[in-house]
Amino acid sequence: MSGGALVLAHQGGWDEVLLVLTPVTLFAGLLYLANRRANTAVRGRSTEVGSAPPGPDDDDEAAPGAPPG
């Protein structure tokens, strides 16, 4: 049996944790990078036009289903 196979066999469960956490961490990192790039692109596009992106306090229109007032 090779040394690599012995390292991955029956290590008390920590190797299985690594096998699960590695792809989860990879996808979380890729999602973080994609979100950061998208936010940068939106900010860049809004500054080109000269207006800021709408924030949570910018209510030009009432939300659907909200009472008038």
N, C-alpha and C positions, 0 to 999 in steps of 0.2 A: 504494500500500500504506500502511496506517495505521501510526503510530508504535508502537502496542501490539503489532501483529503482528511488527514488526521486532525488538522487545525479546525476544519469546519464540522467535524462530527462530534456531537454530544458535548457541547461546551457549557452546559447548564442553562441554556436558553438565551444567553446574551447574543449569540450569533443569529438566532431567529429574530430577535428584536432589531438587529442591524439590517437584516434582509427586508424587514417591513419599513423601518424608519428611513432607509436610504432613498427609495423612490418617493416617499411622502415628502421628505425634506427637499429633494430635487424639484418636485412639482411646486412646492410652496415657494421656493426661491425663484423659479421661472415665472410664477404668477405675480410675485412681488415686482420683479423687473419689468414685466409687461405692463403692470398697473402704473408703475412710475413713468415709463415711457409714454403711456397714453395720457397721463396727467400733464406731462411736460408738453406734449403735442397740443393738447387743448389750451393750455396757458399760452403757448406760442402763437396759436391761431387767433386767440382772442386779443392778444396785444397787437397783432398785425392789423386787425380791424379797428382797434382803438377802444374796445370795451372789455370790461372784465367779465369772466364767466359768472352766471347767476349764482348767488350764494343762498344759504337757507333763509335769510331775512328778506330777500328780494321777491316780494309777492306782487307782481304786476296784475296777476289774475288770481281770483280765488281758486282754491283747490277744488277739484270736482267733488261734489257732495257736501261742500262746506256751506254753512249758512251765510247769507249775505250780511255785510255789516262791517 
